Amino acid sequence: MANELQPLSLLFQNRLFRIPDYQRGYAWQQSQLVDFWDDLTNLQEGRYHYTGLLSLKVLKSTETKSWGSDLWMVDKGFKPCHIVDGQQRLTTFIILLNEIVEFVRSLDCNSGKSEDEIVLGYDTLKDVVAKYICQHRPPNNQITTYLFGYEVDNPSADYLRYRIFNEPFSRTVNETYYTKNLKFAKSFFSENLAALYKAEGTEGLNNLYLKLTLRLMFNIHEIADDYDVFVAFETMNNRGKKLTNLELLKNRLIYLTTLYSNDKFDELDKSNLRGQINDAWKEVYYQLGRNEKTPLSDDEFLRAHWISYFTYSRKKGDDYIHFLLNKFSAKNIFEKKTVIIGETLDEDVETVDYDTEDMVEESAEPEVLEVSKLEPSEISAYVNSLKDTAKYWYATFFPMQSDNLSKEEKLWVDRLNRIGIGYFRPLVMVIISRRDLSAEQRIDAFKAMERFIFICFRLGYFNATFRSSEYYRAARSIYLKQMDISDLVDDITETTNANIEYAIPNFITKIEKHFDNMGGFYDWKSIKYFLYEYELHLAQRNNLDKVSWKMFTKTEKDKVSIEHILPQTPTKYYWRNQFRQFDDEEIELLSCALGNLLPLSQSINSSLQNDSFEDKKTSQSSGRRGYQNGSHSEIEVSKETDWSADRIYQRSKSLLKFMESRWQFSYTSDQLDKLIYVTFAVDGREVPAPIVEETEDASAMSKTQNSPADTNQELGNQQLMFWTKFVKYCEQEGRAEDMASRKPYAQNWYDIPVINADFHLSFTLTRGKYLSLLIYAYNGEAFSRLESKKDMIETSFGDKLDWYSSKRNSVAKRIVYKRECEIFNPAKQQELFSWMIDKYDELCNALVIAGELDEEPSHDNKFDALKKYLQETNQDVATLSFSEIEEIIGTKLCKSAYNYSAYWHPSPTHTLPNTILDAGYKITLVDLLAKRITVEKQ
């Protein structure tokens, strides 16, 4: 067994390298290539770089029979080797070396020269190729053998030979996820060699070649014949770029084929089964990598197949691979039972399995009875199932490319992807794979799933795992034909119907919250899906598609694909006059009502949203495509003469009626009004006289002001900056966990969750001058309970709250405490943040007293050391400076401790004074000037 450091020049002396079939393909990507290139180019003169372990398995003649025409090199004296560990690095070396050779060949200074005349380092190019790349079998030179490559049944073998080494080849070479990595590495080195040559010329290329071949050192480790090479592969390849579960499983299965006794499963059978495994993995990798821009996850596919083929458990996420590796393990090939000659076992006695390593008694060696548990046919059935389902898994992601789906099936699977297919994907894969089912049966199942997702998840906001276990198990039942597809459809439909009564109130509560925050239906996460479905409905009616989902969902800076017909901040005369009977808040609510939102066939600059209705209807040279030439939804709206509050109300109602019809459920009239929300649009109020249109000078002046889009973007930036500073302030004050655990966004609210409550707390910013702390009650019951404790809460809080600012018909209610201030004035914000914390603490304290919040739970915290100190000191009265407290707790006190005496007052959110109380003391004096406190034993 060799174990020594060698450079590439010695490593390639009389060795023929092959990457065996149990190995994964080339997995290095840009980050690994950059590190490798940096290590190589930054290697200083006279220094060597340790490259790592290279584990080789020298092969017997019986193991190289499939090498065919390459065996002449073995006859010549080359040692045939499998690369067990280190193939990623060695593949990278060879790709770079080959690119150096090709680059040097292509230089103008070498034009017309033979390879005997071109020198690289101190070797001719001919010698470099013969030593590291390939040799030709004399005397006819018809057979080319590469010194490094994949075994022929590896899917990367042809790609390395014909696309990396550029051997002439007229047929198609299939690409996989791994061949894409080979292609990228070739391109990466080609570009970097060009840059190196430009900077350092031929001297730079020569130095690079010498570093690569002489100064990068491998630790060579040759595995002995009796060493378990497959176990070595699993162990060694869990360093570096870790094996995926799919790669690990392939190695394991090939390993198992070698363990069956020849009496039971001869070499021909083993070779055939090994071929089935390799064929399966070729197909799987082909399907997973078919879409170059969106390669599919190995592990997701393996897990989906496990769910449908074996079983499903709700244990941790990687439970499936533990199951598979346990199922396909060496111990399951043979169960070894110890049998002592002449002794029988009572049937009631439990037998115990032993590994041979645990049997230390050599003098009385027991007879070992070998009983096969895992049959070769089980491995064969599993890998062929894996191979067969790979194309159906791909079809669940890219249905339009499938040859196994009808046109309507493609549309429904596409819908499932658009709405968010979630945990239904394994079930969809299985249903597509059931070729005995009719297209109509499959479509019925897809329709039921889509309706379930829309009602339970998009309307109801149910937990993402709701019913997941049932439908994972259904995937297996359908796959094994243990469940009829009609029973599955019935179950999904019945489950959906049974949950409508819960989904609709949830939806109403969510939408009302969006309206409270002035986002309305525009902030509903499924608005694009819903409007796109309405557009498809109109397209089917008109037999013409006008909007693509890709265009509709792509994100472009300062562009919109859903327009507010009535702008959010209308400044032009048309809009101000058309909606003059409404105040600013009502106009903002109307703008985000469902009936005011319109999907566009072509995204527009957000600045164009303030155009008048007439300008929106007709195409403009400014870049807007008019509604008349747009999507079906746009054309429908363009038929209106004017756009008014009544039209917003009526269109909202019409779209909600479409929702009922499309997903087969019904709202009550009260629920419909709550979702329309803007019922004030038809309250019959008197319309004031028309506004006098502004003069041309005034109009010109207004055009010099910021556009609504600029204003909105600026406001969003200010809000984001405010909340970001607030979160940072809370972190500095030690309040990150209870007050600032959420990520800040460009919006006018910041929610603070309350565990196990039917309300939460929130801060809001209004018009840049009102900062509010509010209790957001989710329903009327929660509000009524809080309202019944109004006097107690306000007395404990120390001020009055606004209990009745929410709209009368709103399900959710807000209880608000507001102050006027300069919100976005940086000089004022520190004081505001302190006020926010103080008022939050006071409100929490009031809710605790009212029985609406639990007292702060006793748990370990950073002040426990202070508690221990006080208890051990056992003084009746003690004075502690802030610096002494910091020394005891081992960290700095927050700024509030130094600046606000309220920090030292016990409350549900003040951990430090609570800890002092827990220790049996109370704070009797807080001296901020002297920076000390006095505590007295209770």
LINJO-V198509 format. One record per pair of residues at least 4 apart in sequence whose C-alpha atoms are under 8 Angstrom apart, sorted by the first residue. I is the first residue (numbers start at 1). J is the second residue. D is the distance in whole Angstrom. If there is no record, write none. Layout:
BEGIN
i	j	d
I	J	D
I	J	D
END
This chain:
BEGIN
i	j	d
1	221	7
1	222	5
1	223	6
1	224	6
2	220	7
2	221	5
2	222	5
3	219	7
3	220	5
3	221	5
3	222	7
4	218	8
4	219	5
4	220	5
4	221	7
5	217	6
5	218	5
5	219	4
5	220	6
6	10	6
6	11	6
6	217	5
6	218	5
6	219	6
6	220	7
7	11	6
7	213	6
7	214	5
7	215	6
7	216	6
7	217	5
7	218	6
8	12	6
8	212	7
8	213	5
8	214	6
8	216	7
8	217	7
8	218	8
9	13	7
9	213	5
9	214	6
11	15	7
12	16	8
12	131	7
12	132	7
13	131	8
14	77	7
14	78	4
14	79	6
15	78	5
15	79	5
15	80	6
15	81	7
15	147	7
16	73	8
16	74	8
16	78	6
16	79	6
16	80	5
16	81	6
16	147	5
16	148	6
17	80	6
17	81	5
17	82	6
17	83	7
17	147	6
17	148	5
17	149	6
18	80	8
18	81	6
18	82	5
18	83	6
18	148	6
18	149	5
18	150	5
18	151	6
19	23	7
19	82	6
19	83	5
19	84	8
19	87	7
19	149	6
19	150	5
19	151	6
20	82	6
20	83	7
20	84	8
20	150	7
20	151	6
20	154	8
21	150	8
21	151	7
21	153	7
21	154	6
21	278	7
22	250	6
22	251	5
22	254	6
23	84	8
23	247	7
23	251	7
24	243	8
24	247	6
25	156	7
25	178	5
25	179	8
26	88	6
26	91	8
26	178	5
26	179	7
26	181	6
26	182	6
27	88	7
27	178	6
27	181	6
27	241	8
28	32	6
28	33	7
28	88	7
28	181	7
28	241	8
29	33	6
29	181	6
29	184	8
29	185	7
30	34	6
30	185	8
31	35	6
32	36	6
33	37	6
33	185	7
33	188	8
34	38	6
35	39	6
36	40	6
37	41	6
38	42	6
39	43	6
40	208	8
40	211	7
40	212	7
41	208	7
43	47	7
43	48	7
43	49	7
43	211	8
47	215	7
48	215	5
48	216	6
48	217	7
49	215	6
49	216	5
49	217	6
50	216	6
50	217	5
50	218	6
50	219	8
51	216	6
51	217	5
51	218	5
51	219	8
52	86	8
52	217	7
52	218	5
52	219	6
53	85	7
53	86	6
53	218	6
53	219	5
53	220	6
53	221	7
54	83	8
54	84	8
54	85	6
54	86	5
54	87	8
54	218	6
54	219	6
54	220	5
54	221	6
55	83	6
55	84	5
55	85	5
55	86	7
55	220	6
55	221	5
55	222	6
55	223	7
56	81	6
56	82	6
56	83	5
56	84	6
56	85	7
56	220	8
56	221	6
56	222	5
56	223	6
57	81	5
57	82	5
57	83	7
57	84	7
57	222	6
57	223	5
57	224	7
57	225	8
57	229	8
58	79	7
58	80	6
58	81	5
58	82	6
58	222	7
58	223	7
58	224	8
58	225	8
59	63	6
59	64	7
59	79	8
59	80	6
59	81	6
59	82	7
60	64	7
61	65	7
64	71	8
64	80	8
67	71	6
67	151	8
67	152	8
69	143	7
69	145	8
70	74	8
70	144	8
70	145	6
71	75	6
72	76	6
72	137	8
73	77	7
73	78	6
73	145	8
74	78	5
74	79	6
74	80	7
83	87	6
84	229	7
84	232	7
84	233	6
85	233	6
85	236	6
85	237	6
86	90	6
87	91	6
88	92	6
89	93	6
90	94	6
91	95	6
92	96	6
92	185	8
93	97	6
93	212	8
94	98	6
94	132	8
94	133	8
94	148	8
95	99	6
95	164	7
95	185	7
95	186	6
96	100	6
96	186	7
96	189	6
97	101	6
97	209	7
97	212	8
98	102	6
98	133	7
98	165	7
99	103	6
99	186	7
99	189	7
99	190	6
100	104	6
100	193	7
100	205	7
100	209	8
101	105	6
101	125	7
101	129	8
102	106	6
103	107	7
103	190	8
103	193	8
104	110	7
104	120	8
105	110	6
105	111	8
105	118	8
106	110	7
106	111	7
107	111	7
110	118	7
113	117	6
113	118	7
114	118	7
115	124	7
115	125	5
115	126	5
116	124	6
116	125	6
116	126	6
116	127	8
117	124	7
117	125	8
118	124	6
118	125	6
119	123	6
119	124	4
119	125	6
120	124	6
120	125	6
120	128	8
120	205	8
120	206	6
120	209	7
121	206	5
121	207	7
121	209	6
121	210	6
123	127	6
123	128	6
124	128	6
125	129	6
126	130	6
127	131	6
128	132	6
128	133	7
129	133	5
129	134	6
129	135	8
130	134	5
130	135	5
131	135	8
131	147	8
132	147	6
132	148	8
133	146	6
133	147	6
133	148	7
134	144	7
134	145	5
134	146	4
134	147	5
135	144	6
135	145	5
135	146	7
135	147	8
136	141	5
136	142	7
136	143	6
136	144	5
136	145	6
137	141	5
137	142	7
137	143	5
137	144	7
137	145	8
138	142	8
149	157	7
149	160	7
149	161	8
150	154	6
150	156	7
150	157	5
151	157	7
152	157	6
152	158	8
153	157	7
153	275	8
153	278	7
154	278	7
154	282	8
155	159	8
155	174	8
155	176	8
155	282	6
156	160	6
156	176	8
156	178	7
156	179	6
157	161	6
158	162	6
158	163	8
158	173	7
159	163	5
159	164	7
159	173	6
159	174	7
159	175	8
159	179	7
160	164	5
160	165	6
160	179	8
160	182	8
161	165	5
161	166	7
161	167	6
162	166	5
162	167	5
162	168	6
162	169	6
162	173	8
163	167	7
163	183	8
164	182	8
164	183	7
164	186	7
175	179	6
175	180	7
175	286	7
175	289	8
175	290	8
176	180	6
176	285	6
176	286	5
176	288	8
176	289	5
176	290	7
177	181	7
177	285	7
177	286	7
177	288	7
177	289	5
177	290	8
177	292	8
177	295	7
178	182	7
179	183	6
180	184	6
181	185	6
182	186	6
183	187	6
184	188	6
185	189	6
186	190	6
187	191	6
188	192	6
189	193	6
190	194	6
191	195	6
192	196	6
193	197	6
193	205	8
194	198	6
195	199	6
196	200	6
196	201	7
196	204	7
196	205	7
197	201	4
197	202	6
197	204	6
197	205	7
199	204	8
200	204	5
200	205	8
201	205	7
202	206	6
203	207	6
204	208	6
205	209	6
206	210	6
207	211	6
208	212	6
209	213	6
210	214	6
210	215	7
211	215	5
211	216	7
212	216	6
223	227	6
223	229	7
228	232	6
229	233	6
230	234	6
230	251	7
230	252	7
230	255	6
231	235	6
232	236	6
233	237	6
234	238	6
234	248	7
234	251	8
235	239	8
237	241	8
237	242	6
237	243	6
238	242	5
238	243	6
243	247	6
243	248	6
244	248	6
244	298	7
244	299	7
245	249	6
245	298	8
245	299	6
245	321	7
246	250	6
246	298	6
246	299	7
246	302	7
247	251	6
248	252	6
249	253	6
249	324	8
249	325	7
250	254	6
250	277	7
250	281	8
251	255	6
252	256	6
252	325	8
252	328	7
252	329	7
253	257	7
253	277	8
253	328	7
253	379	7
254	258	7
254	274	6
254	277	7
255	259	7
256	260	7
256	328	8
256	329	7
256	330	6
256	333	8
257	270	6
257	273	7
257	274	7
257	376	8
258	270	7
259	330	8
259	333	7
260	264	7
260	265	6
260	333	7
261	265	6
261	266	7
262	266	4
262	267	7
265	269	6
265	270	7
266	270	6
267	271	6
268	272	6
269	273	6
270	274	6
271	275	6
272	276	6
273	277	6
273	376	8
273	380	7
274	278	6
275	279	6
276	280	6
276	380	7
276	383	7
276	384	7
277	281	6
277	380	8
277	383	6
277	384	8
278	282	6
279	283	6
279	387	8
280	284	6
280	383	6
280	384	6
280	386	7
280	387	4
281	285	6
281	387	7
282	286	6
283	287	6
283	387	6
283	390	7
284	288	6
284	386	7
284	387	6
284	390	5
284	391	8
285	289	6
286	290	6
287	390	6
287	391	6
287	394	6
288	295	6
288	296	5
288	297	7
288	298	7
288	390	8
288	394	7
289	294	8
289	295	5
289	296	6
290	295	7
291	295	6
296	300	8
296	301	8
296	394	8
297	301	6
298	302	6
299	303	6
300	304	6
301	305	6
301	390	8
301	393	7
302	306	6
303	307	6
303	320	6
303	321	8
304	308	6
304	425	8
304	426	5
305	309	6
305	386	7
305	389	8
305	426	7
306	310	5
306	311	7
306	312	8
306	320	7
306	324	8
307	311	5
307	312	5
307	426	7
307	472	6
307	473	7
307	475	7
307	476	6
308	426	7
308	427	8
308	430	7
308	472	7
308	473	7
308	475	5
308	476	4
308	477	8
308	479	6
309	476	6
309	479	7
309	480	8
310	476	7
311	473	7
311	476	7
312	320	8
312	469	8
312	472	7
312	473	6
313	319	8
313	469	8
314	469	7
315	319	6
318	322	7
319	323	6
320	324	6
321	325	6
322	326	6
323	327	6
324	328	6
325	329	6
327	332	7
328	332	7
328	374	8
329	333	7
330	334	7
331	335	6
332	372	7
332	373	5
332	374	5
333	372	6
333	373	6
333	374	5
333	375	7
334	370	6
334	371	5
334	372	5
334	373	6
334	374	8
335	353	8
335	369	8
335	370	6
335	371	5
335	372	6
335	373	7
336	353	6
336	354	7
336	355	8
336	368	6
336	369	6
336	370	5
336	371	7
337	351	8
337	352	7
337	353	6
337	354	7
337	368	6
337	369	6
337	370	7
338	353	7
338	354	7
338	366	6
338	367	6
338	368	5
338	369	7
339	343	8
339	366	6
339	367	6
339	368	6
339	369	7
340	344	8
340	366	6
340	367	7
341	366	8
341	367	7
345	349	7
354	358	7
354	359	8
355	359	7
361	365	7
374	378	7
374	379	8
375	379	7
376	380	6
377	381	6
378	382	6
379	383	6
380	384	6
381	385	6
382	386	6
383	387	6
384	388	6
385	389	6
386	390	6
387	391	8
388	392	8
389	393	6
389	429	7
389	430	8
389	433	7
390	394	6
391	395	6
392	396	6
392	429	5
392	430	8
392	432	6
392	433	6
393	397	7
393	426	8
393	429	5
394	398	6
394	399	8
395	399	5
395	400	8
395	401	7
395	402	6
395	429	8
396	413	7
396	417	8
396	425	7
396	428	7
396	429	6
397	414	8
397	417	7
398	402	7
398	414	8
399	405	7
399	410	5
399	411	8
399	413	6
399	414	6
400	410	6
400	411	8
400	414	8
402	410	8
404	432	8
405	409	6
405	410	6
405	432	8
405	439	8
406	410	6
406	439	7
407	411	6
408	412	6
408	443	8
409	413	6
409	439	7
409	442	7
409	443	6
410	414	6
411	415	6
412	416	6
412	443	7
412	446	6
412	447	7
413	417	6
413	446	7
414	418	6
415	419	6
415	450	7
416	420	6
416	421	5
416	446	8
416	449	8
416	450	6
417	421	5
418	529	7
419	450	8
419	453	8
419	454	7
419	526	8
419	529	6
420	453	8
421	425	6
421	453	8
423	465	8
423	468	6
423	472	7
424	428	6
424	449	8
424	468	8
424	471	7
424	472	8
425	429	6
426	430	6
426	472	7
426	475	6
427	431	6
427	471	7
427	472	7
427	474	7
427	475	4
428	432	6
428	446	8
429	433	6
430	434	6
430	475	6
430	476	8
430	478	7
430	479	6
431	437	8
431	442	6
431	478	7
431	479	8
432	442	7
434	479	7
437	441	6
437	442	7
438	442	6
439	443	6
440	444	6
441	445	7
441	485	7
441	486	8
442	446	6
443	447	6
444	448	6
444	489	7
445	449	6
445	485	7
445	488	7
445	489	5
446	450	6
447	451	6
448	452	6
448	489	6
448	492	6
448	493	6
449	453	6
449	492	7
450	454	6
451	455	6
451	496	8
451	663	6
452	456	6
452	457	8
452	492	7
452	493	7
452	495	8
452	496	5
453	457	5
453	458	7
454	458	5
454	459	6
454	663	8
455	459	5
455	460	6
455	496	7
455	500	7
455	503	6
455	663	8
456	460	5
456	461	6
456	462	6
456	496	7
456	499	7
456	500	7
456	503	6
457	461	5
457	462	5
457	463	8
457	464	7
458	525	8
458	526	6
459	503	6
459	504	7
459	506	7
459	507	5
460	500	8
460	502	7
460	503	4
460	504	6
460	505	8
460	506	5
460	507	6
461	503	7
461	506	7
461	507	7
462	466	7
462	503	8
465	469	8
467	471	7
468	472	6
469	473	6
470	474	6
471	475	6
472	476	7
473	477	6
474	478	6
474	483	8
474	488	7
475	479	6
476	480	6
477	481	6
477	482	5
477	483	5
478	482	6
478	483	5
478	484	7
478	485	7
483	487	7
483	488	7
484	488	7
485	489	6
486	490	6
487	491	6
488	492	6
489	493	6
490	494	6
491	495	6
492	496	6
493	497	6
494	498	6
495	499	6
496	500	6
499	503	6
500	504	6
500	665	8
501	505	7
502	506	7
503	507	6
504	508	6
504	667	8
505	509	6
506	510	6
507	511	6
508	512	6
508	671	7
508	674	7
508	675	6
508	811	8
509	513	6
509	778	7
509	779	8
509	811	6
509	812	6
510	514	6
511	515	6
511	520	6
511	521	7
511	524	7
511	675	7
512	516	6
512	520	7
512	674	8
512	675	8
512	677	8
512	810	7
512	811	7
512	812	7
513	517	6
513	520	8
513	812	7
514	518	6
514	519	5
514	520	5
514	521	7
514	523	6
514	524	8
515	519	5
515	520	4
515	521	8
515	589	7
515	592	8
516	520	8
517	748	7
517	749	7
518	588	7
518	589	6
518	592	7
519	523	5
519	589	8
519	592	6
520	524	7
520	589	7
520	592	5
520	593	6
520	594	8
521	527	7
521	592	6
521	593	6
521	594	5
522	527	7
522	592	6
522	593	8
522	594	8
522	597	7
523	527	8
526	530	6
527	531	6
528	532	6
528	552	8
528	553	8
528	562	8
528	599	8
529	533	6
530	534	6
531	535	6
531	598	8
531	599	7
532	536	6
532	549	7
532	599	7
533	537	6
534	538	6
534	633	8
534	655	8
534	658	8
535	539	6
535	547	8
535	599	8
535	631	7
535	632	6
535	633	6
536	540	6
536	545	7
537	541	6
538	542	6
538	632	6
538	633	7
539	543	5
539	544	5
539	545	5
539	546	7
539	632	7
540	544	7
540	545	8
546	601	7
546	630	7
546	631	5
546	632	7
547	551	7
547	552	7
547	600	8
547	601	5
547	631	6
548	552	6
548	601	8
549	553	6
550	554	6
551	601	8
551	602	8
551	603	8
552	561	6
552	599	8
552	600	8
552	601	7
552	603	8
553	561	8
555	559	8
556	560	8
558	605	6
558	606	6
559	603	6
559	604	5
559	605	5
559	606	5
560	603	5
560	604	6
560	605	7
560	606	6
561	599	6
561	600	5
561	601	8
561	602	7
561	603	5
561	604	7
562	597	6
562	598	5
562	599	5
562	600	6
562	603	8
563	597	6
563	598	5
563	599	6
563	600	7
563	609	7
564	568	7
564	591	6
564	592	7
564	596	6
564	597	5
564	598	7
564	609	7
565	591	7
565	596	5
565	597	6
565	598	7
565	609	7
565	613	7
565	643	8
566	570	7
566	575	7
566	590	8
566	591	5
566	596	6
566	610	8
566	643	8
567	591	6
567	609	6
567	610	6
568	587	8
568	588	6
568	591	5
568	592	7
569	588	7
569	610	8
569	708	6
570	575	6
570	576	6
570	610	6
570	708	8
571	575	7
571	576	7
571	610	7
571	708	8
572	576	6
572	610	7
572	611	7
572	612	7
573	577	6
573	693	6
573	694	7
574	578	6
574	612	6
574	613	8
575	579	6
575	612	7
576	580	6
576	691	8
577	690	6
577	691	6
578	643	8
578	644	7
579	587	7
579	644	7
579	645	7
580	687	7
580	688	7
580	690	8
580	691	8
581	685	8
581	686	7
581	687	5
581	688	6
582	586	6
582	587	6
583	587	6
584	588	6
585	589	6
586	590	6
587	591	6
588	592	7
589	593	6
589	678	7
590	596	7
590	645	7
590	648	7
590	678	6
591	596	6
591	597	8
592	596	6
592	597	7
593	597	7
593	648	7
593	652	7
593	676	7
593	677	7
593	678	7
594	648	8
594	651	8
594	652	5
594	655	8
594	676	7
595	647	8
595	648	5
595	649	6
595	650	7
595	651	5
595	652	4
595	653	7
595	655	7
596	648	5
596	651	8
596	652	7
598	633	7
598	634	7
599	631	7
599	633	7
599	634	7
600	630	7
600	631	6
600	633	8
600	634	7
601	630	5
601	631	5
602	625	7
602	630	7
604	608	7
604	623	7
604	624	6
605	609	8
606	709	6
607	707	6
607	708	7
607	709	5
607	710	8
608	624	7
610	708	7
611	615	6
611	616	6
612	616	6
613	617	6
613	642	7
613	643	7
614	618	7
614	642	8
615	619	7
615	620	7
615	626	7
616	624	8
616	625	8
616	626	5
616	627	6
617	626	5
617	627	4
617	628	6
617	638	5
618	625	7
618	626	4
618	627	6
618	628	6
618	629	8
619	623	8
619	624	6
619	625	5
619	626	4
619	627	8
619	628	8
619	629	8
620	624	5
620	625	6
620	626	7
625	629	7
625	630	7
626	630	6
627	631	7
627	634	5
627	635	5
627	637	7
627	638	6
628	634	7
628	635	5
628	638	6
629	634	8
629	635	7
630	634	6
630	635	6
631	635	6
632	636	6
633	637	6
634	638	6
635	639	7
636	640	8
643	647	6
643	648	8
644	648	6
645	649	6
645	681	5
645	682	8
646	650	6
646	681	6
646	682	6
647	651	6
648	652	6
649	653	6
649	676	7
649	678	7
649	679	7
649	681	7
649	682	8
650	654	6
651	655	6
652	656	6
652	676	6
653	657	6
653	672	7
653	676	6
654	658	6
655	659	6
656	660	6
656	672	8
657	661	6
658	662	6
659	663	6
659	664	8
660	664	5
660	665	5
660	666	5
660	667	7
661	665	7
667	671	6
667	672	6
668	672	6
669	673	6
670	674	6
671	675	6
672	676	6
673	677	6
673	679	7
674	809	7
674	810	7
679	683	7
694	698	6
694	699	6
695	699	6
696	700	6
697	701	6
698	702	6
699	703	6
700	704	7
701	705	7
703	707	8
706	710	6
706	711	6
707	711	6
708	712	6
709	713	6
710	714	6
711	715	6
712	716	6
713	717	6
714	718	6
715	719	6
716	720	6
716	746	5
716	747	6
717	721	6
717	746	6
718	722	6
718	746	8
718	824	7
719	723	6
719	745	8
719	746	5
719	747	6
719	748	6
719	765	8
720	724	6
720	744	6
720	745	5
720	746	4
720	747	7
721	725	6
721	746	8
722	726	6
722	824	7
723	727	6
723	744	5
723	745	7
723	750	7
724	728	6
724	744	6
725	729	6
726	730	6
726	740	8
726	833	6
727	731	6
727	736	7
727	740	5
727	741	8
727	744	7
728	732	6
729	733	6
729	833	7
730	734	6
730	735	5
730	736	5
730	739	7
730	740	6
731	735	6
731	736	5
731	740	8
732	894	6
732	895	7
733	893	8
733	894	5
733	895	6
733	896	6
734	894	6
735	739	6
735	740	7
736	740	5
736	741	6
737	741	5
738	752	8
738	909	8
739	752	6
740	752	7
741	752	8
742	750	8
742	751	8
742	752	8
744	750	7
748	764	6
748	765	5
748	766	7
749	762	7
749	763	6
749	764	4
749	765	6
750	762	6
750	763	5
750	764	6
751	760	7
751	761	6
751	762	4
751	763	7
752	760	6
752	761	5
752	762	6
753	760	5
753	761	6
754	759	7
754	760	5
754	761	7
758	777	6
758	778	6
758	779	8
758	782	6
759	775	7
759	776	5
759	777	4
759	778	6
759	782	7
760	775	6
760	776	5
760	777	7
761	773	7
761	774	6
761	775	5
761	776	6
762	773	6
762	774	5
762	775	7
762	776	7
763	771	7
763	772	5
763	773	5
763	774	6
764	771	6
764	772	5
764	773	7
764	774	8
765	769	7
765	770	6
765	771	5
765	772	7
765	823	8
766	770	5
766	771	7
768	822	7
768	823	6
768	824	7
769	820	6
769	821	5
769	822	5
769	823	6
770	818	7
770	819	6
770	820	5
770	821	6
770	822	8
770	823	7
771	818	6
771	819	5
771	820	6
771	821	7
771	823	7
772	816	6
772	817	5
772	818	4
772	819	6
773	816	6
773	817	5
773	818	6
773	836	8
773	839	8
773	840	7
774	814	6
774	815	5
774	816	4
774	817	6
775	814	6
775	815	5
775	816	7
776	812	7
776	813	6
776	814	5
776	815	7
777	782	6
777	783	6
777	812	6
777	813	5
777	814	6
777	815	8
778	782	7
778	783	8
778	811	7
778	812	5
778	813	7
779	783	6
779	811	5
779	812	5
779	813	7
780	784	6
780	811	6
780	812	7
780	813	7
781	785	6
782	786	6
783	787	6
783	813	6
784	788	6
785	789	7
786	790	6
787	803	8
789	793	6
789	850	7
790	794	6
791	795	6
792	796	6
792	846	8
792	849	8
792	850	6
793	797	6
793	843	8
793	846	5
793	847	6
793	849	8
793	850	6
794	798	6
794	799	6
794	800	6
794	801	7
794	846	7
795	799	7
795	846	8
796	842	8
796	843	8
796	845	7
796	846	5
796	849	7
797	842	5
797	843	6
797	845	7
797	846	5
800	817	8
801	815	7
801	816	6
801	817	5
802	815	6
802	816	5
802	817	6
803	814	7
803	815	5
803	816	6
804	814	7
804	815	7
805	814	7
805	815	7
805	816	8
806	810	7
806	813	6
806	814	6
822	828	7
823	828	7
823	829	7
823	832	8
824	828	8
824	829	7
825	829	7
826	830	8
828	832	6
829	833	6
830	834	6
831	835	6
832	836	6
833	837	6
834	838	6
834	896	8
835	839	6
836	840	6
837	841	6
838	842	6
838	902	8
839	843	6
840	844	6
841	845	6
841	907	7
841	908	7
841	909	6
841	910	8
842	846	6
842	907	8
843	847	6
844	848	6
844	853	7
844	908	7
844	909	7
845	849	6
845	907	6
845	908	6
845	909	8
846	850	6
847	851	6
847	852	5
847	853	5
848	852	6
848	853	5
848	854	6
848	855	6
848	908	7
849	853	8
855	908	6
856	908	5
856	909	7
860	864	6
862	889	6
863	867	7
863	889	6
863	911	8
863	912	6
863	915	7
864	868	6
864	889	8
864	915	7
865	869	6
865	888	6
865	889	6
866	870	6
866	885	7
866	888	6
866	889	6
866	915	8
866	916	8
867	871	6
867	915	6
867	916	6
867	918	7
867	919	5
868	872	6
868	919	7
869	873	6
869	888	8
870	874	6
870	875	8
870	916	8
870	919	6
871	919	6
871	920	8
875	937	7
876	936	6
876	937	5
877	934	7
877	935	6
877	936	4
877	937	6
878	934	6
878	935	5
878	936	7
879	932	7
879	933	6
879	934	4
879	935	6
880	884	6
880	885	7
880	932	6
880	933	6
880	934	6
881	885	6
881	930	8
881	931	6
881	932	4
881	933	6
882	886	6
882	893	8
882	931	6
882	932	5
882	933	8
883	887	6
884	888	6
885	889	6
886	890	6
886	891	5
886	892	5
886	893	6
887	891	7
893	897	6
893	898	8
894	898	7
895	899	6
896	900	5
896	903	6
897	901	7
897	903	6
897	904	7
898	928	6
898	931	7
899	928	7
900	904	8
900	928	8
901	905	7
901	926	6
901	928	7
903	910	7
904	910	7
904	912	7
904	913	6
904	923	8
904	926	7
905	910	7
905	913	6
905	923	8
906	910	6
906	911	8
906	913	5
906	914	5
907	911	8
907	913	8
907	914	7
908	914	8
910	914	6
911	915	6
912	916	6
913	917	6
913	922	8
913	923	8
914	918	6
915	919	6
916	920	7
916	921	6
916	922	6
916	923	8
917	921	5
917	922	6
920	937	6
920	938	6
921	935	6
921	936	5
921	937	4
921	938	5
922	935	5
922	936	5
922	937	7
922	938	7
923	933	7
923	934	6
923	935	4
923	936	6
924	933	8
924	934	6
924	935	6
924	936	7
925	933	5
925	934	5
925	935	7
926	931	8
926	932	6
926	933	5
926	934	7
927	931	6
927	932	5
927	933	6
928	932	7
END
